[in-house]
């Protein structure tokens, strides 16, 4: 089996987001509804996010924290 390192364009699922963000699925979907988190890309019945978009949200939150 060949495993590659994640790239900015790597697509991640909700379980990975829960691990990365340490938040529940429900809170992530609430943030999407409130437009504070990017909408997923739909692949069939699956929802996926670009890792680069997730990291951009984390960077934005860090910048907002540092500005206050």
FENPEDA-V228142 format. One line per field, one symbol per residue. ss: DSSP state (~ for helix, > for strand, _ for the rest). phi: phi as a letter, one per 30 degrees, with the letter a starting at -180 (. if undefined). A space follows every 50 residues. Layout:
ss: ???
phi: ???
This chain:
ss: __________>>_~~~~~~~~___~~~~~~~~~_______>>>__>>>>> ~~~~~~~~~~~~~~~~~_
phi: .cccddcecdcbcddddedddhbdedddddddddicbddddcbicccbbd eddddddddddddddddc
